[in-house]
Amino acid sequence: MDLSFELFVALRYLRAGRRQAFISLISIISTIGVAVGVMALIIALALMTGAQQEMRTRILGATAHVYVFKAGGLGDYREEARKLETIEGVEGAAPMMLDKALIDSSQQRAFISLKGIDPGLEGRVTDLQRSMLSGRVEDLQQVEGKSEGIIIGKDLADQLGAFVGDQVQLMTPEGTLTPSGMIPRVRVVRVVGIFRLGLYEFDSQYGFVTLGLAERLMNRTRPDFMQLRVRDIYEAPAIADSVPERLGSEYGAQDWTDMNRSFFSALWIEKMVISITIGLIVMVAALNIIASLVLLVMEKNRDIAILKTMGSPTASVRTIFMLQGLVIGLVGTAFGAAGGLGLSYVLDRYQLIRVPMDVYQISHVPFTLETLDVVVVLVSAIVICFAATIYPSRLAARLDPAQALRYS
């Protein structure tokens, strides 16, 4: 393959002899620095992107995309669901009631968030049915003519020592007024299912009952909210804004981006900070490229002078040293990208980094790479390395052949 004159000389200078062994060592260190920086940056972005996407997926699987409420309360929720499903982009609607309760098994007690649902509609807005480890959501509607049912999370079931078929007691703050004072409402229910949504907050603190049971326990007559699932999660804010416009000013709505804004903002800021911090490694490698090229220019004064006297234009000399730095950057970036992509795949495929679920909500650290992130890292690394060649190449181009040959 025929190489251009400038590229041939640049590659020849990279294969330095014994006299330039030190310069060659600096070039190798520069290449390694670029590779390490690119690899670390790709892994860091994969980690933060994976964590962000995993948390978003699990949160949106456990909760609705949009919550709708109405001044004065919701009436016939089935009619409300039909109206809300006419909005463009809405795939499903279901009612809900939410309150705190105390659950008591024969072994342990715990405070839970008690959620009243319509078992026939809940699957249209959350992933509860797909997350069942045992039992079915439909079992809430009928429990063999015995006590009413409840579905609890796997971690809560472990804490209570409860299994499907066991009876537990539910106690809510809303009580019954008697001559002896306020007596808390207690209801014996049967565990008909156990779920795992993948979020520790839900798996350890949530219980699902029917709307009818929730109304009696919470002393309410209407659902608190209508839950909506939308076709495109990124259209949820626009759909939430359109609810009052379509159905009237007495309606209000809040979407998942509003409810989790601070959490996802913190993840995004952390991703940017980590990227900038690790990106400094590439900057240090760029400084090494500058140092090695400056030393090479000083070492090759005589060669540069001879090239100029033989007719090589200034631009050609400048290009030689730019290409040399660019080769270092390209080689380092290529090895760094291969290492980053390979290591990210292995870490994600075999789930090598485990974390406590009660702290991070997930059992392991996922690594997810987005094409745009990888492209930005590679282009940025190459641009930084190319920018590092500007000063040394201009220094070589300005060299006076007469002065260089006189004192060589």
N, C-alpha and C positions, 0 to 999 in steps of 0.2 A: 504494500500500500504506500503510495507516494504521500509524504508529509510536506506541509509547507515549510519554508526556510525557518520562519520564526518558531514554529512548534518543534522542529527538529533540534534547533539550538536550545530551546527551553528544556526539552527532555534530556538533552545531553548534559546540561548544567545540573539537572537533578541527580544524575548519576555521577556524583562528585568523586574525584580520586582521593588518594590519601592526604594530599595537602589541604583539601577542603572537607575532611572528614567531620570536623566540628560543625560546619555549615550544613552538611548532610544530616547530622544528628538533630539539629534544630528543625530541619524540614520534617523529619520523621516525627518529632515531638509535636510539631504543629498539626500534622495529619492526624495523629492520635488524639490530640486535643479537640479537633473538629469532630472526629468520629464519636468521642465520648460525649461531647456537648449535644450533638444531634440525637444520639441514642437516648440520653437522659431526658431530653426534651420530648421526644416521641413517647417514651414510657410515661412521663408525668402527665402529658396531655391525654394519653389513653386511660390512665388511672382516673383522672378527674372527669373525663367525658363518660367513662363507664359508670362511675359512681352516680353522676348526675342523671344519666339515662335510667339506671336501675332504680334509683329512688323515685324518679318521675313515673316510671312504669308501675311500680308497686303502689305508689300513692293513688294513681289514677285507676288502678285496678280495685283498690279497696274503697274508694270514695267516688262520688259522682263528679262529672265535669262542671256542672252548673247547679247551683241551689236556688230555687225560686220560692219566695214567700209572698204573702198577701196580707195587706192591712185588714184587720178584722177576722183573719183566719181563713184557711182554705175550706171550701164546702165539700161537695161531692168530688173526691179525689179522682175517681175514674173519669168524670167529665173534665176535670182540670187536666188530666193526663192527655185526653184526646185533643184538647185545645193546644196544649204545649207541643204535641207531636206534629202539629200542622206547620210549625215554624221551620223554615228551610235549614237543613243541617242537623236537626234533632233526630236521633235514632230511637230513643226510648225515654220514658218518663215513669217515675214510681214515687209513692209517698214515703215519708219517714217521720218518726217521732224519736226524740233523744232525751235521755235523762240519766242521772246517776242512780245506782242501786247497790245494795249489799247482797252478795250471793254467799250462801252458807251450805257447805257440804258436810258430810259426817266427819270430815277430817280437818277442814280448813275454811277460813272466811277470806273474802277479798272484795274490794270496791270495784265495780265495773261500770262501763258506759252501756246502758241498756238501750238498744235501738229497736223500735217497732217498725216492721216492714210488712208489705204485701208479698207473700212468698211467690205468687204468680207473676209479679212485675219486677221483683228485685233483680232477677237475672238480666234484665234489659239495661240496667244502669251500672252494675258492679260485677266483679268476678267471683262473687260468693259461691255460686253453684260449682264453678270450675275449681274452687279451692277446697272443696269438701274432702276431708280425709276419711270420714265415715259418716253414714247417714245422708239424708237429702234435705234440701231446703223445703221441699213440699211436705215433709213429715211434720212441719210445724202446724199444719192445718188440722191434722187428725193424729192423735196418739192412742189408738186402740180404745177409744172411749174412756180413757183414764185421765190423768192430769195433763195439763197443757204443756207444750214443749218449749225448749230453748236450745239454741245452737251457740256454742262457745268456742273460743280459740284454743289451739293446741297448747300453748304455754299456760293459759289459764286453767285448762283441764289438768295439766301436770301439777300445777300449784294446788289445785283443789283435790287432786287424787280422784277425779271424776271420770267416768266412762259412759258411753252411750247406754242408755237404759237406767242410769242412776237418777235418783231424785235429789233435787237441791231446793233450797228455800230462797226466795227473792223478797227483799225488804226495801221499800222506797220511802223517801222523806215525806211524801204526801200521805197523811194518816187519816184515820176516822175519828171524828170528835165524839167522845162518850162522856157520861157523867164523871168518869174518873180522869178525864183529860184526853189528850191526843194520843191515839194508839197507832203506831206505824202499821202500814198495810203489809201483810205477809202472805205470800202465795207459794204453794208447793208446785214445782214444775219438774218435768222430766227432761234430761239431756237426750236430745234426739239426733244430734250431729256435732261433729268437731271439724273445724276448718283451720287452714293455714294460709293466710293471705301473703305471708312473707315479710310483713312489717310487725316488729315486736310490739309496737304500740297497740295494734289491733289484735294480734294473736294472744296478748296477755291481759287485755283490758275490755274487750268487747263481747257482748252477748246479744243475740238476735231473737226476738219474739214476734208474734203476730201483732198487727195493729190493734185488734180487739183486746188482747191481753195488756198491751202497752197503755191503751186508754184507761183501763180499769186500774192499773198500777199507778199511773201518773196523774189520774183524775183529770183527764182531758177528753174532749169530744171530737177534736179535729187534728189532722196531721200538722206538724210544725213546718215542714218543707216539702216541696216536690223536687225530686232529684232528676237531673237530665244527663243523658249520655249523648255526645255529639259526634258527628262523623269525623271531623278534623279537630284535634285538641287545640290547635292554634287559632281556630275560629271561635273558641269558647268565649273570649271577651266580647266579640261582636255580637254573638248570639245572646249573651247576658244583657247587653245594652238594648237589644231589640225587643226583649220581653215586655217592658213597660209600653213601648211604642205599639206593639201588636195587640196586647191584651188589656192595656189601661194603666193609668198612673198608680192605681192601688197595688200593682204588682212591683216587686223588686227582685233583683237577682244578683248573685255573686258567683264568679267563676273560679276555677282552680288556681289561676295565676294570681288573683288577689289574695286568696286564702293562704298560699304558700310563697308569697312574694319574697319575704325576708329570707326564707330558707334557700330558695334557688339563687337569690342575689348573693348570699354568702358563698355558695358553691362557685358561682361565676367569678367573684372577686378572688377567691382562693386559687382558682384555675389560672387567672391572669398573673397573680403574684408569683406563683410557682413557676410559671412559664418565663417571666422576666428574670427571676432569680437564676434559674438553671440556664437561661439564655446567655448569662454572663460568661459561662464556660466557653461558648463559641467566641465571645469577644476576646477572652484571654488567648485563645488559639489564634485569633486574627492578629493580635499583637506579636505573637511568636512568628507569624508569617512575615510581618513587617521587619522584625529583627533579622530573620534569616535572609530576606531579600536585600536588605541594606548591607549586611555583611558580604553577601555574594557580589553586590555591585562594587564594593570596595576591593574585593579579591580579584574581580574580573575587569579592573580598570584597563589593563593592557589589551585584553580581548575586545572590549567595547571600542577602544580607540582604533584597533586594527580593522574592526568591522566598519567603522565610520569612514576610515581612509580608503577602504575598498569600495565604498559607494553605498553602503547600507544607509537608508534614510533614517532620520530621527524617529519617525513613527514606527519603523521596523524594530529598532532597538527597544522602544517603549513596549511594543507588543510582546517581545520575547519575555520580559520580566512579568508582564501581566499574565501571560499564559502559564508561566511557571507557578505563580501564586494560585491561579485558577485551577491548575491540575491538582495542587495540594488540596484545595477546597473541595473539588469534585470527588477525589479519591476518599477523603475523610468523610464527606457527606454520604457517599455511597455505602461505605462500610458501616457508618453510624445508623443509616436508615435500615440496612439489612439486620443489624443487631437489635435495633429498637423494635422493628416489626416482628422479628422472630421471638424475642423475649416476651413481648406483649402477648403474642399468641399462646406461648407456653404457659405463662402466668394465668391467663384467662381460661385456657382449655383445661388445665389440671387444678384450678382453684387453689394455687399454692399459698396465697396470703389469706389466712383466716383471721376474722375479727369477731369480737363479742357482739352478738345481736342486740343485747339490751343497751348497748352504747351507740352503735352505728346503724341499727335497724336492718342490717344485711349480714349474712353469715360469712361472706368472703368478699375480697376486693375484686370487682370486675374490671377488665381492661377492654375498652372499646375505642377503635380508631375511626375517625372520620376523615374522608379523603381530603377535605379542605384543610384540616389541621396538618396533615402530612405534607401537603403541597406548600403550605405557608412556611413550615419548618424548613423544608428543603430549599425553597427559593430564598428565604431569609439567610440561611447559612451560606449559600453560594454568593449572594449579594454582599454579605459582610466580608467574605474571603476576597471577593473581587475588589471591594473598596480598600482592603488592606494592601493591595498591589499598586495603588495609584501613586503614593509618595515614592516608593523605591523605583518604580518604572520611570517617573519623571526625573528622579535623580540620575538615573542611568542615561536618559535621553539628553540631559543638559551637560553631560561630560564633554569637556574640551579635549579632542584627540591629541593636540600638540602638547598640552600640559601633561596629559596622562603618559605619553610616550617619553617625554623629557625626563620625568622623574621615576620611570619604571626601571 
